[in-house]
Amino acid sequence: MDHPADVGRVTDARTLEARAGRRSLTKGRAQVQPCLYTLVPASNVDPGVPQRLPVTVRCERALGVGSQVWVQQECWELVAREAAPEDAPQHAAYLCATSPLPRARILAAARESWLYEPDLLDLAGAVRRVHADETPATRTIQAAIRAALHGGAEVEANLEGDALRVLAQALRGLEIDQGLSPALQELGRNLNQHFDDLKKVP
């Protein structure tokens, strides 16, 4: 991003990516104790690009090396532990890559969407809430999410029609409950366009 973040600014890693005015994350999650993390962007290779400043984020899940998290409109990946900042010694601090590889690609016909770890975690929970009783489509989606989270980067999921419809339902639930990351917004647009294209087929 062109605008460096202010030092000490506290942001929510699950809500930064959405447009202003959406619902907060407090609904149904009062028992969760979020943790604060200081994220330090890795140095720029290009000396002409200003060094970005650390950002403090609040996250409901425990983060560690290898975790990905949305910060404003970007996904960052934690790559190494850092010394805690002097002004916030209680925060865990991590050096971060600001352009990490996505964890999965979802295909809807010719349209592709790239998702990161926090997107997949949100989708997994949303699919469970939409279809508590497992169906072949939900099992396919959950298996693809597990493979992407635990099987390395760039897992490809070419899902069938029923599974894509379950994903679309899950995305609508997420958007109402907490809003969508930029990657999930793109997935939603791609799915909507895919279904519109199907309606045009004679």
Secondary structure, 3 states (H helix, E strand, C coil): CCCCCCCCCEEECCCCCCCCCCCCCCCCCCCCCCEEEEEEECCCCCCCCCCCCCEEEEECCCCCCCCEEEECCEEEEEEEEECCCCCCCCCEEEEEECCCCCCEEEEECCEEEEECHHHHHHHHHHHHHHCCCCCHHHHHHHHHHHHHHHCCCCEEEECCHHHHHHHHHHHHHHHHHCCCCHHHHHHHHHHHHHHHHHHHCC
